[in-house]
Amino acid sequence: MRAVRIHAHGGPEVLKVEEVPDPTPGAGEVLIRVRAASLNHLDLFIRSGMPGVKIPLPRILGSDACGEVESLGAGVTRFKAGDRVLINPGVSCGRCEFCAGGRDSLCLRYRLFGEHGDGTDVERLSVPERNVHPLPAGFSFDQGAAFPLTGLTAWSMLVGKARVRPGEDVLIVGAGAGVGVMAIQIAKHCGARVFATAASDDKLARCKALGADVLINHAKTPFEQAVREITAKRGVDVVMDYVGKATWQQSLRALVRGGRLVTCGATTGFDPVEDLRHVFFRQLSILGSTMGSAKEFADMLSCVADGKLKPVVDRAFPLEGVAEAHRVLEAREAFGKLILNP
Ligand SMILES: [Zn+2]
């Protein structure tokens, strides 16, 4: 089968579409003919390499996948050949103290497709049955690949960690990104007033269409200043920041006293300068989040199936277009998700 694989770290030129052996489903696994995979910022980190993190090469990229069940390993009962399915990209052991407590993204053996092993940019993928879910009726394969990782990430951050309540103000920094487009909708679903920042008025108009209430073009005004003006110096209850170094100080300053900052990544750098006085005098909470639990995935998926959350697809590429897809993601030219069709 064909797969997107790297043999060295670097720019989009290191992405190769090449033949690899077909997988066979082990006991309890479902073999999926992948019809759509989606890009995440993680793919750029894996491709470029991360300081201090050794990634065994070669590596097949990709975390999200949607397609049809092709065959079943021994003991699989919930699916049959031809079923349209999507996957929860995070695989946990199901046995450690964290899994037993329902916090499986803290699992000691937590494994994300594409990050801790080969990924989903392939024609065929073998996945543990408990990570496979029916594609909601009426959804295309592209839509089914466009929300699992980002939807789970945003759901766990806003519902699980920050526990957003009706009437609260939630600021999403870089809201046009894949996580952001799900976060806007989830924060609205929680009953919040949603502040969205983006670097272009075009992206902000699309955030508004998804439900954002307050739009801030951070290329024109520092968002910290805009938040102070709009909230009469109060600040917002929750800031969601995955931008990292470039926005961290503004994010802390945009919070109300006692506010919560929730972070799941640091696309511009992981070592911001922080003035701790802002944290303790103003009694802020900083909440870290990675992926989310199986329960959170199921809750998020049922909101998608009910039409309360809508996956946003920017555009799709054939597998051979992967280098261009990476370029578009890296240049932040996309709104919503970039899809590969293996
Ligand atoms: Zn575990």
Residues whose N, C-alpha, C, O or C-beta is under 5 A from the ligand:
A	BS01	ZN	S92 C93 G94 R95 C96 C99 C107 L108 R109
